[in-house]
Amino acid sequence: MLIAAGVSPRYVQAQAGHASLTMTVDTYGSWIPPQAQGAMDTLAGLLVTGKAACGDWTGSGTIAK
């Protein structure tokens, strides 16, 4: 219900105790308002692959090119 009300999926992740945002989106994705679904799909894809538009995320706080 929180996601349907526009609450950040990251907040819902923390409250639900999910290990990843991907898990939250997979679990509650059907509750995401339609206008936000495209953005959430993109974010989930980036988190799964570890790839950003400008390079690969190294996990060290930098983007590797």
TILO-497405 format. One record per atom (N, C-alpha, C): atom name; x, y, z. Coordinates in steps of 0.05 Angstrom, whole numbers. Layout:
N
<guke atome="CA" u="X" v="Y" w="Z"/>
...
// end
This chain:
65
<guke atome="N" u="16" v="-24" w="0"/>
<guke atome="CA" u="0" v="0" w="0"/>
<guke atome="C" u="17" v="25" w="0"/>
<guke atome="N" u="40" v="24" w="13"/>
<guke atome="CA" u="57" v="48" w="14"/>
<guke atome="C" u="66" v="56" w="-14"/>
<guke atome="N" u="74" v="36" w="-30"/>
<guke atome="CA" u="84" v="42" w="-57"/>
<guke atome="C" u="61" v="53" w="-73"/>
<guke atome="N" u="37" v="42" w="-70"/>
<guke atome="CA" u="14" v="52" w="-85"/>
<guke atome="C" u="8" v="81" w="-78"/>
<guke atome="N" u="15" v="89" w="-53"/>
<guke atome="CA" u="10" v="117" w="-44"/>
<guke atome="C" u="33" v="135" w="-52"/>
<guke atome="N" u="53" v="125" w="-66"/>
<guke atome="CA" u="75" v="141" w="-76"/>
<guke atome="C" u="99" v="142" w="-58"/>
<guke atome="N" u="100" v="126" w="-37"/>
<guke atome="CA" u="123" v="125" w="-19"/>
<guke atome="C" u="146" v="112" w="-34"/>
<guke atome="N" u="170" v="121" w="-29"/>
<guke atome="CA" u="194" v="111" w="-42"/>
<guke atome="C" u="198" v="81" w="-38"/>
<guke atome="N" u="202" v="67" w="-60"/>
<guke atome="CA" u="208" v="38" w="-57"/>
<guke atome="C" u="232" v="32" w="-39"/>
<guke atome="N" u="251" v="50" w="-38"/>
<guke atome="CA" u="275" v="47" w="-21"/>
<guke atome="C" u="266" v="47" w="8"/>
<guke atome="N" u="248" v="65" w="15"/>
<guke atome="CA" u="237" v="66" w="43"/>
<guke atome="C" u="222" v="40" w="49"/>
<guke atome="N" u="206" v="31" w="30"/>
<guke atome="CA" u="191" v="6" w="34"/>
<guke atome="C" u="210" v="-18" w="37"/>
<guke atome="N" u="232" v="-18" w="22"/>
<guke atome="CA" u="252" v="-38" w="24"/>
<guke atome="C" u="263" v="-39" w="53"/>
<guke atome="N" u="270" v="-16" w="64"/>
<guke atome="CA" u="280" v="-15" w="91"/>
<guke atome="C" u="260" v="-25" w="112"/>
<guke atome="N" u="235" v="-16" w="108"/>
<guke atome="CA" u="214" v="-24" w="127"/>
<guke atome="C" u="208" v="-54" w="126"/>
<guke atome="N" u="209" v="-65" w="102"/>
<guke atome="CA" u="202" v="-93" w="98"/>
<guke atome="C" u="226" v="-111" w="105"/>
<guke atome="N" u="250" v="-100" w="107"/>
<guke atome="CA" u="274" v="-115" w="113"/>
<guke atome="C" u="284" v="-131" w="90"/>
<guke atome="N" u="278" v="-122" w="65"/>
<guke atome="CA" u="287" v="-136" w="41"/>
<guke atome="C" u="317" v="-131" w="38"/>
<guke atome="N" u="331" v="-151" w="28"/>
<guke atome="CA" u="360" v="-149" w="24"/>
<guke atome="C" u="367" v="-131" w="0"/>
<guke atome="N" u="348" v="-127" w="-18"/>
<guke atome="CA" u="354" v="-111" w="-42"/>
<guke atome="C" u="329" v="-96" w="-51"/>
<guke atome="N" u="333" v="-74" w="-66"/>
<guke atome="CA" u="311" v="-60" w="-78"/>
<guke atome="C" u="298" v="-77" w="-99"/>
<guke atome="N" u="313" v="-94" w="-112"/>
<guke atome="CA" u="302" v="-112" w="-132"/>
<guke atome="C" u="281" v="-130" w="-120"/>
<guke atome="N" u="287" v="-140" w="-96"/>
<guke atome="CA" u="268" v="-158" w="-82"/>
<guke atome="C" u="242" v="-143" w="-76"/>
<guke atome="N" u="244" v="-118" w="-68"/>
<guke atome="CA" u="220" v="-102" w="-62"/>
<guke atome="C" u="204" v="-97" w="-87"/>
<guke atome="N" u="217" v="-89" w="-109"/>
<guke atome="CA" u="203" v="-84" w="-134"/>
<guke atome="C" u="191" v="-110" w="-145"/>
<guke atome="N" u="205" v="-132" w="-142"/>
<guke atome="CA" u="194" v="-158" w="-151"/>
<guke atome="C" u="169" v="-165" w="-135"/>
<guke atome="N" u="170" v="-159" w="-109"/>
<guke atome="CA" u="148" v="-167" w="-91"/>
<guke atome="C" u="124" v="-148" w="-94"/>
<guke atome="N" u="129" v="-122" w="-95"/>
<guke atome="CA" u="108" v="-102" w="-94"/>
<guke atome="C" u="105" v="-86" w="-120"/>
<guke atome="N" u="118" v="-95" w="-141"/>
<guke atome="CA" u="118" v="-80" w="-166"/>
<guke atome="C" u="91" v="-75" w="-178"/>
<guke atome="N" u="72" v="-93" w="-173"/>
<guke atome="CA" u="45" v="-89" w="-184"/>
<guke atome="C" u="31" v="-65" w="-170"/>
<guke atome="N" u="41" v="-57" w="-147"/>
<guke atome="CA" u="29" v="-34" w="-132"/>
<guke atome="C" u="40" v="-7" w="-141"/>
<guke atome="N" u="61" v="-7" w="-157"/>
<guke atome="CA" u="74" v="18" w="-166"/>
<guke atome="C" u="55" v="31" w="-186"/>
<guke atome="N" u="49" v="57" w="-181"/>
<guke atome="CA" u="31" v="71" w="-200"/>
<guke atome="C" u="42" v="70" w="-228"/>
<guke atome="N" u="24" v="67" w="-248"/>
<guke atome="CA" u="32" v="63" w="-276"/>
<guke atome="C" u="52" v="84" w="-286"/>
<guke atome="N" u="50" v="109" w="-278"/>
<guke atome="CA" u="68" v="130" w="-288"/>
<guke atome="C" u="96" v="126" w="-277"/>
<guke atome="N" u="99" v="112" w="-255"/>
<guke atome="CA" u="126" v="107" w="-244"/>
<guke atome="C" u="137" v="80" w="-252"/>
<guke atome="N" u="121" v="63" w="-264"/>
<guke atome="CA" u="130" v="36" w="-270"/>
<guke atome="C" u="154" v="35" w="-288"/>
<guke atome="N" u="155" v="52" w="-309"/>
<guke atome="CA" u="177" v="52" w="-328"/>
<guke atome="C" u="203" v="60" w="-314"/>
<guke atome="N" u="202" v="80" w="-296"/>
<guke atome="CA" u="226" v="88" w="-281"/>
<guke atome="C" u="235" v="66" w="-263"/>
<guke atome="N" u="216" v="52" w="-250"/>
<guke atome="CA" u="224" v="31" w="-231"/>
<guke atome="C" u="236" v="7" w="-246"/>
<guke atome="N" u="225" v="1" w="-270"/>
<guke atome="CA" u="236" v="-21" w="-286"/>
<guke atome="C" u="265" v="-15" w="-294"/>
<guke atome="N" u="270" v="11" w="-301"/>
<guke atome="CA" u="297" v="19" w="-308"/>
<guke atome="C" u="316" v="17" w="-284"/>
<guke atome="N" u="307" v="26" w="-261"/>
<guke atome="CA" u="323" v="25" w="-237"/>
<guke atome="C" u="329" v="-4" w="-229"/>
<guke atome="N" u="309" v="-21" w="-230"/>
<guke atome="CA" u="313" v="-49" w="-223"/>
<guke atome="C" u="334" v="-62" w="-242"/>
<guke atome="N" u="332" v="-55" w="-268"/>
<guke atome="CA" u="351" v="-66" w="-287"/>
<guke atome="C" u="380" v="-57" w="-281"/>
<guke atome="N" u="382" v="-32" w="-273"/>
<guke atome="CA" u="409" v="-21" w="-266"/>
<guke atome="C" u="420" v="-35" w="-242"/>
<guke atome="N" u="403" v="-40" w="-222"/>
<guke atome="CA" u="412" v="-53" w="-198"/>
<guke atome="C" u="419" v="-82" w="-203"/>
<guke atome="N" u="405" v="-96" w="-220"/>
<guke atome="CA" u="411" v="-124" w="-226"/>
<guke atome="C" u="437" v="-126" w="-241"/>
<guke atome="N" u="441" v="-109" w="-261"/>
<guke atome="CA" u="464" v="-112" w="-278"/>
<guke atome="C" u="488" v="-97" w="-267"/>
<guke atome="N" u="484" v="-78" w="-249"/>
<guke atome="CA" u="506" v="-61" w="-239"/>
<guke atome="C" u="516" v="-41" w="-259"/>
<guke atome="N" u="500" v="-37" w="-280"/>
<guke atome="CA" u="509" v="-19" w="-301"/>
<guke atome="C" u="494" v="7" w="-300"/>
<guke atome="N" u="508" v="29" w="-302"/>
<guke atome="CA" u="496" v="55" w="-305"/>
<guke atome="C" u="501" v="65" w="-333"/>
<guke atome="N" u="487" v="86" w="-341"/>
<guke atome="CA" u="490" v="96" w="-368"/>
<guke atome="C" u="518" v="105" w="-374"/>
<guke atome="N" u="533" v="113" w="-354"/>
<guke atome="CA" u="560" v="124" w="-359"/>
<guke atome="C" u="582" v="104" w="-352"/>
<guke atome="N" u="575" v="79" w="-346"/>
<guke atome="CA" u="596" v="59" w="-340"/>
<guke atome="C" u="586" v="38" w="-320"/>
<guke atome="N" u="604" v="23" w="-310"/>
<guke atome="CA" u="598" v="2" w="-291"/>
<guke atome="C" u="602" v="11" w="-263"/>
<guke atome="N" u="584" v="5" w="-245"/>
<guke atome="CA" u="586" v="12" w="-217"/>
<guke atome="C" u="607" v="-7" w="-204"/>
<guke atome="N" u="626" v="4" w="-191"/>
<guke atome="CA" u="647" v="-13" w="-179"/>
<guke atome="C" u="641" v="-20" w="-150"/>
<guke atome="N" u="622" v="-7" w="-138"/>
<guke atome="CA" u="616" v="-12" w="-110"/>
<guke atome="C" u="634" v="4" w="-92"/>
<guke atome="N" u="653" v="18" w="-103"/>
<guke atome="CA" u="672" v="33" w="-86"/>
<guke atome="C" u="664" v="63" w="-84"/>
<guke atome="N" u="641" v="70" w="-95"/>
<guke atome="CA" u="633" v="97" w="-95"/>
<guke atome="C" u="640" v="112" w="-120"/>
<guke atome="N" u="651" v="98" w="-140"/>
<guke atome="CA" u="658" v="110" w="-165"/>
<guke atome="C" u="646" v="94" w="-188"/>
<guke atome="N" u="645" v="107" w="-210"/>
<guke atome="CA" u="635" v="93" w="-234"/>
<guke atome="C" u="660" v="87" w="-252"/>
<guke atome="N" u="664" v="62" w="-258"/>
<guke atome="CA" u="686" v="54" w="-276"/>
<guke atome="C" u="678" v="58" w="-305"/>
<guke atome="N" u="695" v="70" w="-320"/>
<guke atome="CA" u="688" v="75" w="-348"/>
<guke atome="C" u="700" v="54" w="-366"/>
// end
